[in-house]
Amino acid sequence: MDTNKFTGRQALQATAVLGTTLLFPAGHTIAAALYSGNTPPITADEIAAIDAALGKKGSYKDAEQVYTIPLPRNDLKMKIKGEPVPIPFGFGGWVSFKKTADGKSAMVMSDTVLQMEEVNPLISAAHANGLEIAAIHNHFFYEEPRIFYMHIHGMGTVAELAKKYANTIRDSKLFPVNQPAPSAPPPVTAAACFDLPALDAIVKYTGTVNGPTYKYTVGRADLKIMAMGVEMTANIGLNSWASFAGKHEDAHIAGDIAMLQSEVNTVIKTLRAHNLEVVAVHNHMLGDEPHMIFLHYYGRGNATALAQGFRAALDVLGKKNGDMGNMKM
């Protein structure tokens, strides 16, 4: 980014403020009431500009005023420990757009799924188009081929960000037109592979079936996280998630936990106590206040036990000073 844009970004960071909202009620999915609702909406014309730039339509979350286009790597054939796993298990990237609270600017935030040799060309393309790199890291162990995840962000108008992002990924496998069509839907979906009501009862949320996978996505409604003037919410990357693949008796779980720095080691201890492997601990964002840390984990076994481990990690979040009896309000 040029000097003026960088200075503007720093100014937005300096104005970020911390607040609190109510914690999630048990048994609910992410709902409109959980967010402040102060963010101006993305207009129909702006959405049309995003769709035109990327050549693909996305989905709009009114509760958060976020527009997201999925960028799955359907060209990859993924394995974990030699066993095939579906792309929706954790190899689907995305790009989201959201306006600042004052409506004077907007943010693009993206998580990209890359093979090792694709990382540095995309860095160069992002910088050439005035975007920034927020993080580069792994999400998995044992995967074949080796995959890295790069978070890209930028500030500006929605239309110009859509063009910058499209130009950044145009020559890569991420660009929608460069992707093969998704495989035919599997004859058996996650609804037949897992006892979904039993998992929902443990996790206390309702997940989403995506072909052979079942995924929970949970925001941090106990926190108000601002980054560069944007309220960071679940659909622009501030969430904990758990994805299930395989069968109920022999399942894979992979996911992410969004944590304050004070929560990191309590979450790690909790996951390890439930025999889940800690895969990575890192940031996803720049300029977020308070600063959030993300932990990726993996497990294999009975889906019920795996779900209990995910729920136990969620139960750690929002506790004051590690005290499991006091909720941060």
Steps between C-alpha positions, in 0.01 A plus 500: 500500500618859446595725791169687512295182516723354766468812713122483462504139610700592808252776580213255479684263730549777754127569511401135560319456830419203718151427623295203612171337409305212643640150472339246268190329639543124492337320209494794259679557175654838421211749498442864417451597864861408576646791305477872548335563164681834457691402186359652179378238252672409178274622220361298211724693259806421713409132511460504123849651471648222715322230298615652172862529612523143628260336256314326780210575730523479877266535795404798714463484879259777599573450870864599446481696171763266353517371142699179450604303192633147564823403322533121541796316352303247298813431295666326797465139610570513871606221735570494872721214617449347156119505520298719259309786661250732329591857409227649729672337799742794515638579156252765391625859492285813497499876452273737696414869477374724780478874556651695785264608777502857370435387142794700364697196388479123469715195569577196291608196702593166346632161604666327206583130462840459336760242413851597609614614158195727468566707815765746389357575155174593672685720750655690211165530322328628815765766559495601133128564532518700822389227740676374812593161645372442855615142562646185339475167680389138504159374613578126488755232571523183287332648191603415144579716312643748752269801535554850637245770572562866426284782632477803272336829591461857381304821548317717246166517325317172438529530122872576499573223751310252282716598199824487702417160642390360164824622340698345786362150451432514123802291400464252786288192557294707746327698225157340450530467122826305551329243722338178377134453575433333835472125493152352481329502840577181692216249518536500879523829687604579857136469605525126439855462636456672837245517780447872449247552785743336741787724383281811519400409855867482601621811318181697583486646151359385167755424232481506122511200266731554203504177304688241707603752768322656799626836630437723800593870483484698825575873540632688803190690614661571838750731329495799269812481287587797281764497227568811290154633583320174408308290752643152459223241504459132421465525122803721455718253686444540875365158590571160648403202288493123489466289186418127501573250222489121481250299705363546849696205639821596317503873437749773422462837670689814407442853614606832638452678833498883513659610829616794701865468592408417861292203380763330285660258743175408674356406161812298417477309828131434441549366149786276607292367790250386234772340285475762226826600330606864500619574147574875496473814713520833317333826400262543207460879506702819532384802697232315697426633847507308723742277310360155422694174479376200302570135578452217250441147621439152357365174637391154396253272675137471599316817397330528839834517684641741244198730538545494877855626455385788280225593745747493790724746314203732439419484871843649579433812294374806683619382839668766712867434580455131431234474775253248362226632727500865395381629164663810352232763452 
